[in-house]
Structure formats: structure tokens, C-alpha cells
Amino acid sequence: MQFNLAAFTALALTTLVAATPANRRGIAPSDCSTAPIQCCDTVTTASDPAASSILSSIGVVVQDISALVGLTCSPITVIGVGGGECSASPVCCEDNSHGGLISIGCVPVTL
């Protein structure tokens, strides 16, 4: 019985670690392959009511409802030189094609 409890505990911890994002602080700006980095007023999940409302209104279906999306975003074009600052949430997103209204598939960026 003790072996079963130990095996269950090990499996549960392994699953928890696998489901936890590896980098909560964010990626480096140079690691953003979908440049430019976006500065978004809000970063939330696709299941958030505000985000899902926007996604629905533009006809976009996001398969992963836990995917991060940025709301009211603008590109950061030059990092470290004057206008390359973001006082909100800097993110690297897979899909920035919705005119700044929403960016989809985002990962936080450490500036």
C-alpha cells in the first residue's frame, strides 16, 4: 500500500511540474521570433470574458482557452532607445494581425 501511495505522489508531482510554465519571468527580447514585441494594456487568458468577447466579435476561435492573449497592444519597435519602453505588459505573440485590438498566443518578455 505504501508503494502505491508513493507512486501516486510521484506521478502527481511529475504531472504538476509538466503543467507548470517553465519561465514565469518571460523570454528575452531576442528570443521573440514573431517581432515586434507588443506592449499590451492587459494580458489574460483566451477564456477571460473580455478576451473571449473580442475573439468572438472578430470570428477567431482559439483552441487552447488557457492561451495568453494581449488586449489593446502596440508594437515596441526599438528596445533600449527612447521609445522602446513599455509601462504595461511587454509580450511576444504568435498572431499580431488584428490591428492592436488583440494579440494571440503571447509569452511575457523581460525588457
DSSP file with accessible surface (Angstrom, degrees, kcal/mol):
  #  RESIDUE AA STRUCTURE BP1 BP2  ACC     N-H-->O    O-->H-N    N-H-->O    O-->H-N    TCO  KAPPA ALPHA  PHI   PSI    X-CA   Y-CA   Z-CA
    1    1 A M     >        0   0  188      0, 0.0     4,-1.8     0, 0.0     5,-0.2   0.000 360.0 360.0 360.0 -39.5    0.0    0.0    0.0
    2    2 A Q  H  >  +     0   0  171      1,-0.2     4,-2.5     2,-0.2     5,-0.2   0.871 360.0  54.4 -64.3 -36.4    2.8    2.4    0.8
    3    3 A F  H  > S+     0   0  158      1,-0.2     4,-2.9     2,-0.2     5,-0.2   0.925 106.9  50.8 -62.3 -42.3    4.4    1.8   -2.6
    4    4 A N  H  > S+     0   0  104      2,-0.2     4,-2.4     1,-0.2    -1,-0.2   0.895 111.3  47.7 -63.3 -40.3    1.1    2.7   -4.3
    5    5 A L  H  X S+     0   0  114     -4,-1.8     4,-2.6     2,-0.2    -1,-0.2   0.925 113.2  48.0 -66.1 -42.3    0.9    6.0   -2.3
    6    6 A A  H  X S+     0   0   58     -4,-2.5     4,-2.5     2,-0.2    -2,-0.2   0.915 113.1  48.1 -65.2 -42.3    4.5    6.8   -3.2
    7    7 A A  H  X S+     0   0   45     -4,-2.9     4,-2.5     2,-0.2    -2,-0.2   0.919 112.4  49.1 -64.5 -42.7    3.9    6.0   -6.9
    8    8 A F  H  X S+     0   0  139     -4,-2.4     4,-2.7    -5,-0.2    -2,-0.2   0.930 111.5  49.0 -62.5 -44.3    0.8    8.1   -6.9
    9    9 A T  H  X S+     0   0   63     -4,-2.6     4,-2.5     2,-0.2     5,-0.2   0.929 111.6  48.9 -62.5 -43.5    2.5   11.0   -5.2
   10   10 A A  H  X S+     0   0   55     -4,-2.5     4,-2.3     1,-0.2    -1,-0.2   0.922 112.9  47.8 -63.0 -42.6    5.5   10.9   -7.7
   11   11 A L  H  X S+     0   0  113     -4,-2.5     4,-2.5     2,-0.2    -2,-0.2   0.925 111.5  50.3 -64.1 -42.9    3.1   10.8  -10.6
   12   12 A A  H  X S+     0   0   45     -4,-2.7     4,-2.3     1,-0.2    -2,-0.2   0.918 112.2  46.9 -63.4 -42.5    1.1   13.7   -9.3
   13   13 A L  H  X S+     0   0  101     -4,-2.5     4,-2.5     2,-0.2     5,-0.2   0.900 111.2  51.8 -67.8 -38.1    4.2   15.8   -8.8
   14   14 A T  H  X S+     0   0   93     -4,-2.3     4,-2.4    -5,-0.2    -2,-0.2   0.924 110.7  48.3 -62.7 -43.3    5.5   14.9  -12.2
   15   15 A T  H  X S+     0   0   83     -4,-2.5     4,-1.7     2,-0.2    -2,-0.2   0.920 111.0  50.9 -63.9 -41.6    2.2   16.0  -13.8
   16   16 A L  H  X S+     0   0  109     -4,-2.3     4,-0.7     2,-0.2    -2,-0.2   0.933 111.2  47.3 -62.7 -45.0    2.2   19.2  -11.8
   17   17 A V  H >< S+     0   0  109     -4,-2.5     3,-0.9     1,-0.2    -1,-0.2   0.924 111.4  51.2 -63.9 -41.2    5.7   20.1  -12.9
   18   18 A A  H 3< S+     0   0   86     -4,-2.4    -1,-0.2     1,-0.2    -2,-0.2   0.833 111.0  48.6 -66.6 -29.3    5.0   19.3  -16.5
   19   19 A A  H 3< S+     0   0   80     -4,-1.7    -1,-0.2    -5,-0.2    -2,-0.2   0.546  92.8  92.9 -89.1  -5.6    1.9   21.5  -16.5
   20   20 A T  S << S-     0   0   56     -3,-0.9    -4,-0.0    -4,-0.7     0, 0.0  -0.743  86.6-110.1 -91.4 128.8    3.7   24.5  -14.9
   21   21 A P        -     0   0   80      0, 0.0     3,-0.3     0, 0.0    -2,-0.1  -0.315  21.6-139.9 -56.5 138.7    5.2   27.1  -17.3
   22   22 A A  S    S+     0   0  112      1,-0.2     2,-0.5    -4,-0.1    -2,-0.0   0.825  88.3  36.6 -72.2 -33.0    8.9   26.9  -17.3
   23   23 A N        +     0   0   82      1,-0.1     3,-0.3     2,-0.1    -1,-0.2  -0.793  55.0 167.5-129.5  92.2    9.6   30.6  -17.4
   24   24 A R  S    S+     0   0  185     -2,-0.5    -1,-0.1    -3,-0.3     3,-0.1   0.744  78.6  59.9 -75.0 -22.4    7.2   32.8  -15.5
   25   25 A R  S    S-     0   0  218      1,-0.2    -1,-0.2    85,-0.0     2,-0.1   0.771 110.1-116.6 -77.1 -28.1    9.5   35.9  -15.8
   26   26 A G        -     0   0    6     -3,-0.3    83,-0.3    83,-0.1    -1,-0.2  -0.441  27.5 -67.4 116.6 170.4    9.4   35.9  -19.6
   27   27 A I  B     -a  109   0A  36     81,-2.6    83,-2.7    -2,-0.1     5,-0.0  -0.521  51.9 -96.4 -93.5 165.1   11.7   35.4  -22.5
   28   28 A A    >   -     0   0   39     81,-0.2     3,-1.9    -2,-0.2     4,-0.3  -0.497  34.8-115.5 -75.5 148.4   14.5   37.7  -23.7
   29   29 A P  G >  S+     0   0   42      0, 0.0     3,-1.6     0, 0.0    -1,-0.1   0.871 116.3  59.7 -53.4 -35.3   13.5   40.2  -26.4
   30   30 A S  G 3  S+     0   0  107      1,-0.3    -2,-0.0     3,-0.0    -3,-0.0   0.689  96.6  62.3 -69.8 -15.6   16.0   38.5  -28.8
   31   31 A D  G <  S+     0   0  108     -3,-1.9     2,-1.0     2,-0.0    -1,-0.3   0.453  75.6 104.0 -87.9  -0.5   14.0   35.2  -28.4
   32   32 A a    X   +     0   0   13     -3,-1.6     3,-0.7    -4,-0.3     5,-0.1  -0.722  44.5 178.3 -85.3 104.6   10.9   36.7  -29.9
   33   33 A S  T 3  S+     0   0  117     -2,-1.0    -1,-0.2     1,-0.2    -3,-0.0   0.526  75.1  60.4 -85.0  -5.9   10.8   35.2  -33.4
   34   34 A T  T 3  S-     0   0   47     -3,-0.1    -1,-0.2    61,-0.0    59,-0.2  -0.092  98.5-150.1-110.6  35.4    7.5   37.0  -34.2
   35   35 A A    <   +     0   0   74     -3,-0.7     2,-0.1    -6,-0.1    42,-0.1   0.097  63.9  71.6 -43.3 154.5    8.8   40.5  -33.8
   36   36 A P  S    S-     0   0   51      0, 0.0    57,-0.3     0, 0.0    41,-0.1   0.500  75.3-130.7 -84.1 158.9    7.9   43.2  -33.0
   37   37 A I  E     -B   76   0B   9     39,-0.6    39,-3.5    -2,-0.1     2,-0.3  -0.430  25.9-133.0 -65.2 143.1    7.3   42.8  -29.3
   38   38 A Q  E     -BC  75  91B  11     53,-3.0    53,-2.8    37,-0.2     2,-0.6  -0.791   7.6-148.0-103.5 146.0    3.9   44.1  -28.3
   39   39 A b  E     -BC  74  90B  15     35,-3.3    35,-1.7    -2,-0.3     2,-0.4  -0.954  27.3-170.7-109.6 109.5    3.1   46.4  -25.3
   40   40 A c  E     -BC  73  89B   0     49,-2.5    49,-2.0    -2,-0.6    33,-0.2  -0.871  29.7-144.4-110.7 138.6   -0.4   45.4  -24.2
   41   41 A D  E    S+     0   0B 105     31,-1.9     2,-0.4    30,-1.0    31,-0.2   0.847  92.4  19.4 -62.8 -36.1   -2.6   47.1  -21.7
   42   42 A T  E     -B   71   0B  69     29,-1.5    29,-3.2    47,-0.1     2,-0.4  -0.999  61.6-166.2-137.7 138.3   -3.9   43.8  -20.5
   43   43 A V  E     +B   70   0B  44     -2,-0.4     2,-0.2    27,-0.2    27,-0.2  -0.997  32.3 139.0-122.9 125.3   -2.6   40.2  -20.7
   44   44 A T  E     -B   69   0B  25     25,-2.5    25,-3.3    -2,-0.4     2,-0.2  -0.831  51.5 -74.4-148.9-176.5   -5.1   37.5  -19.9
   45   45 A T  E >   -B   68   0B  45     -2,-0.2     3,-1.6    23,-0.2     6,-0.3  -0.552  39.4-115.0 -88.5 159.5   -6.3   34.1  -21.0
   46   46 A A  T 3  S+     0   0    6     21,-1.9    20,-0.2    18,-0.3     9,-0.1   0.742 115.6  60.7 -63.9 -21.8   -8.4   33.5  -24.1
   47   47 A S  T 3  S+     0   0   64     18,-1.7    -1,-0.3    20,-0.2    19,-0.1   0.611  75.9 113.0 -82.8 -10.6  -11.2   32.3  -21.8
   48   48 A D  S <> S-     0   0   52     -3,-1.6     4,-3.3    17,-0.2     5,-0.3  -0.363  77.7-123.1 -59.1 136.7  -11.4   35.6  -19.9
   49   49 A P  H  > S+     0   0   98      0, 0.0     4,-2.0     0, 0.0     5,-0.2   0.874 110.2  50.3 -54.0 -39.9  -14.8   37.3  -20.7
   50   50 A A  H  > S+     0   0   52      2,-0.2     4,-1.7     1,-0.2     5,-0.1   0.937 116.2  41.5 -65.1 -43.5  -13.2   40.4  -22.2
   51   51 A A  H  > S+     0   0    0     -6,-0.3     4,-3.0     2,-0.2     5,-0.2   0.931 113.8  50.8 -70.0 -45.0  -10.9   38.4  -24.4
   52   52 A S  H  X S+     0   0   52     -4,-3.3     4,-2.5     1,-0.2    -1,-0.2   0.867 108.0  54.5 -64.9 -30.9  -13.5   35.9  -25.5
   53   53 A S  H  X S+     0   0   77     -4,-2.0     4,-2.3    -5,-0.3    -1,-0.2   0.932 111.5  43.6 -65.5 -44.8  -15.9   38.7  -26.4
   54   54 A I  H  X S+     0   0   34     -4,-1.7     4,-1.6     2,-0.2    -2,-0.2   0.938 113.8  50.8 -66.1 -45.4  -13.3   40.3  -28.7
   55   55 A L  H  <>S+     0   0    9     -4,-3.0     5,-2.6     1,-0.2     4,-0.4   0.924 112.0  47.7 -58.6 -43.3  -12.3   37.0  -30.2
   56   56 A S  H ><5S+     0   0   94     -4,-2.5     3,-1.1    -5,-0.2    -1,-0.2   0.912 107.9  55.2 -64.2 -41.3  -15.9   36.1  -30.9
   57   57 A S  H 3<5S+     0   0   89     -4,-2.3    -1,-0.2     1,-0.3    -2,-0.2   0.780 113.1  41.5 -66.9 -25.4  -16.6   39.5  -32.5
   58   58 A I  T 3<5S-     0   0   64     -4,-1.6    -1,-0.3    -3,-0.3    -2,-0.2   0.361 115.6-113.9-102.3   4.7  -13.7   39.1  -35.0
   59   59 A G  T < 5 +     0   0   64     -3,-1.1     2,-0.5    -4,-0.4    -3,-0.2   0.758  64.8 145.1  75.3  27.2  -14.5   35.5  -35.6
   60   60 A V      < -     0   0   36     -5,-2.6     2,-0.5    -6,-0.2    -1,-0.2  -0.847  33.0-160.3-102.7 130.3  -11.4   33.9  -34.2
   61   61 A V        -     0   0  119     -2,-0.5     2,-0.6    -5,-0.0    -9,-0.0  -0.949   4.2-158.8-109.0 121.0  -11.6   30.6  -32.4
   62   62 A V        -     0   0   29     -2,-0.5     3,-0.0     1,-0.1     5,-0.0  -0.905   4.1-159.0-101.1 119.7   -8.7   29.8  -30.0
   63   63 A Q  S    S+     0   0  174     -2,-0.6     2,-0.9     1,-0.2    -1,-0.1   0.885  83.0  57.9 -65.3 -41.5   -8.3   26.1  -29.4
   64   64 A D    >   -     0   0   90      1,-0.2     3,-2.1     2,-0.0   -18,-0.3  -0.790  67.0-169.9 -95.5 100.8   -6.4   26.5  -26.1
   65   65 A I  T 3  S+     0   0  112     -2,-0.9   -18,-1.7     1,-0.3   -17,-0.2   0.653  86.2  59.0 -68.7 -11.2   -8.6   28.6  -23.8
   66   66 A S  T 3  S+     0   0   75    -20,-0.2    -1,-0.3   -21,-0.2    -2,-0.0   0.454  79.1 120.7 -93.5   0.9   -5.7   28.9  -21.4
   67   67 A A    <   -     0   0   19     -3,-2.1   -21,-1.9     1,-0.1     2,-0.3  -0.338  69.8-113.1 -62.8 142.1   -3.5   30.6  -24.1
   68   68 A L  E     -B   45   0B  58     38,-0.4    38,-2.5   -23,-0.2    37,-1.1  -0.593  35.4-174.8 -80.0 138.9   -2.4   34.1  -23.2
   69   69 A V  E     -BD  44 104B   0    -25,-3.3   -25,-2.5    -2,-0.3     2,-0.4  -0.956  17.0-137.4-129.3 149.9   -3.8   37.0  -25.2
   70   70 A G  E     -BD  43 103B   0     33,-2.6    33,-2.4    -2,-0.3     2,-0.4  -0.902  14.4-151.7-108.4 136.9   -2.9   40.7  -25.1
   71   71 A L  E    S+BD  42 102B  14    -29,-3.2   -29,-1.5    -2,-0.4   -30,-1.0  -0.905  72.6   5.4-110.4 138.4   -5.6   43.4  -25.3
   72   72 A T  E    S+     0   0B  83     29,-1.9   -31,-1.9    -2,-0.4     2,-0.3   0.993  88.2 177.7  53.8  74.9   -5.0   46.9  -26.6
   73   73 A c  E     -B   40   0B  11     27,-2.9   -33,-0.2    -3,-0.2    -1,-0.2  -0.768  22.4-173.0-111.1 151.3   -1.5   46.3  -27.9
   74   74 A S  E     -B   39   0B  66    -35,-1.7   -35,-3.3    -2,-0.3     2,-0.1  -0.987  33.4-102.2-138.4 147.4    1.0   48.4  -29.7
   75   75 A P  E     -B   38   0B  72      0, 0.0     2,-0.7     0, 0.0   -37,-0.2  -0.385  17.6-143.1 -71.5 145.5    4.4   47.4  -31.1
   76   76 A I  E     +B   37   0B   9    -39,-3.5   -39,-0.6     1,-0.1     3,-0.2  -0.947  24.3 177.8-102.1 110.4    7.6   48.2  -29.4
   77   77 A T        +     0   0  113     -2,-0.7     2,-0.5     1,-0.3    -1,-0.1   0.852  63.7  30.3 -89.3 -36.3    9.9   48.9  -32.3
   78   78 A V  S >  S-     0   0   69      3,-0.1     3,-0.6     5,-0.1     2,-0.4  -0.946  71.0-154.6-130.2 113.0   13.2   49.8  -30.7
   79   79 A I  T 3  S+     0   0   70     -2,-0.5     6,-0.1     1,-0.2     4,-0.1  -0.726  79.1  10.0 -89.2 130.6   14.2   48.4  -27.3
   80   80 A G  T 3  S+     0   0   74     -2,-0.4     2,-0.5     4,-0.3    -1,-0.2   0.430 105.6  95.3  87.8  -0.3   16.6   50.4  -25.2
   81   81 A V  S X  S-     0   0  101     -3,-0.6     2,-0.8     1,-0.0     3,-0.6  -0.888  99.8 -78.9-127.6 100.7   16.4   53.6  -27.4
   82   82 A G  T 3  S+     0   0   63     -2,-0.5     3,-0.3     1,-0.3    -2,-0.1  -0.206 124.2  36.8  54.6 -92.5   14.0   56.2  -26.3
   83   83 A G  T 3  S+     0   0   73     -2,-0.8    -1,-0.3     1,-0.2    -6,-0.2   0.357  91.0  92.9 -78.9   6.8   10.5   55.0  -27.5
   84   84 A G    <   +     0   0    4     -3,-0.6    -4,-0.3    -8,-0.1     2,-0.2   0.066  61.4 112.5 -90.1  29.1   11.2   51.3  -26.9
   85   85 A E        -     0   0  159     -3,-0.3     2,-0.4    -6,-0.1    -7,-0.1  -0.644  48.1-160.8-101.4 158.5    9.7   51.3  -23.4
   86   86 A b        -     0   0   24     -2,-0.2    25,-0.1     2,-0.1   -46,-0.1  -0.951  11.7-177.1-139.3 116.7    6.5   49.6  -22.2
   87   87 A S  S    S+     0   0  134     -2,-0.4    -1,-0.1     2,-0.1   -48,-0.0   0.470  80.6  43.6 -91.0  -1.7    4.8   50.7  -19.0
   88   88 A A  S    S-     0   0   39    -46,-0.0   -47,-0.2     1,-0.0    -2,-0.1   0.357 118.6 -36.6-107.8-118.1    2.2   47.9  -19.3
   89   89 A S  E     -C   40   0B  44    -49,-2.0   -49,-2.5    19,-0.0     2,-0.3  -0.908  49.2-152.6-120.4 107.1    2.9   44.3  -20.3
   90   90 A P  E     +C   39   0B  24      0, 0.0    19,-2.3     0, 0.0     2,-0.3  -0.613  28.2 168.0 -77.5 130.1    5.5   43.5  -22.9
   91   91 A V  E     -CE  38 108B   2    -53,-2.8   -53,-3.0    -2,-0.3     2,-0.5  -0.970  37.5-136.1-140.8 157.2    4.8   40.3  -24.7
   92   92 A a  E     - E   0 107B  13     15,-2.7    15,-2.0    -2,-0.3     2,-0.4  -0.977  34.6-169.9-111.5 120.1    5.9   38.2  -27.7
   93   93 A d  E     - E   0 106B   1     -2,-0.5    13,-0.2   -57,-0.3    12,-0.2  -0.895  30.4-142.4-120.8 147.0    2.8   37.0  -29.6
   94   94 A E  E    S+     0   0B 159     11,-1.1     2,-0.5    10,-0.8    11,-0.2   0.808  95.6  36.9 -70.1 -34.3    2.2   34.5  -32.4
   95   95 A D  E     + E   0 104B  50      9,-2.1     9,-2.3     1,-0.1    -1,-0.2  -0.913  53.5 155.4-130.7 106.4   -0.6   36.5  -34.0
   96   96 A N        +     0   0   46     -2,-0.5     3,-0.4     7,-0.2     4,-0.3  -0.018  43.3 111.5-111.6  26.3   -0.5   40.3  -34.1
   97   97 A S        +     0   0   86      1,-0.2    -1,-0.1     2,-0.1     6,-0.1   0.177  49.3  85.8 -93.6  20.9   -2.7   40.7  -37.1
   98   98 A H  S >  S-     0   0   48      4,-0.5     3,-1.7    -3,-0.1     4,-0.4  -0.083 104.2-100.4-116.1  34.4   -5.7   42.2  -35.5
   99   99 A G  T 3  S-     0   0   81     -3,-0.4    -2,-0.1     1,-0.3     4,-0.1   0.748  74.7 -59.8  62.5  28.5   -4.8   45.9  -35.5
  100  100 A G  T 3  S+     0   0   21      2,-0.3   -27,-2.9    -4,-0.3    -1,-0.3   0.338 115.7 107.8  85.0 -10.3   -3.7   46.2  -31.9
  101  101 A L  S <  S-     0   0   78     -3,-1.7   -29,-1.9     1,-0.3     2,-0.3   0.945  93.7  -8.0 -65.1 -47.0   -7.2   45.1  -30.6
  102  102 A I  E     -D   71   0B   0     -4,-0.4    -4,-0.5   -31,-0.2     2,-0.4  -0.991  57.6-157.4-152.7 140.3   -5.9   41.7  -29.6
  103  103 A S  E     -D   70   0B   1    -33,-2.4   -33,-2.6    -2,-0.3     2,-0.3  -0.973  21.3-147.5-118.4 139.2   -2.7   39.7  -29.9
  104  104 A I  E     +DE  69  95B  18     -9,-2.3    -9,-2.1    -2,-0.4   -10,-0.8  -0.834  66.1  21.7-116.9 144.6   -2.9   35.9  -29.6
  105  105 A G  E    S-     0   0B  14    -37,-1.1   -11,-1.1    -2,-0.3    -1,-0.2   0.947  81.1-179.4  72.9  52.2   -0.5   33.2  -28.3
  106  106 A d  E     - E   0  93B   8    -38,-2.5   -38,-0.4    -3,-0.3   -13,-0.2  -0.533  23.1-168.1 -93.8 152.2    1.5   35.6  -26.1
  107  107 A V  E     - E   0  92B  62    -15,-2.0   -15,-2.7    -2,-0.2   -80,-0.0  -0.997  34.6-106.9-131.5 133.0    4.5   35.0  -23.9
  108  108 A P  E     - E   0  91B  47      0, 0.0   -81,-2.6     0, 0.0     2,-0.4  -0.265  31.7-147.8 -59.0 147.6    5.8   37.6  -21.4
  109  109 A V  B     -a   27   0A   7    -19,-2.3     2,-0.7   -83,-0.3   -81,-0.2  -0.966   6.1-139.0-119.4 134.9    9.0   39.4  -22.4
  110  110 A T              0   0   71    -83,-2.7   -84,-0.1    -2,-0.4   -85,-0.0  -0.845 360.0 360.0 -93.5 115.3   11.6   40.6  -19.9
  111  111 A L              0   0   93     -2,-0.7   -26,-0.0   -83,-0.1   -83,-0.0  -0.616 360.0 360.0 -90.7 360.0   12.8   44.0  -21.0
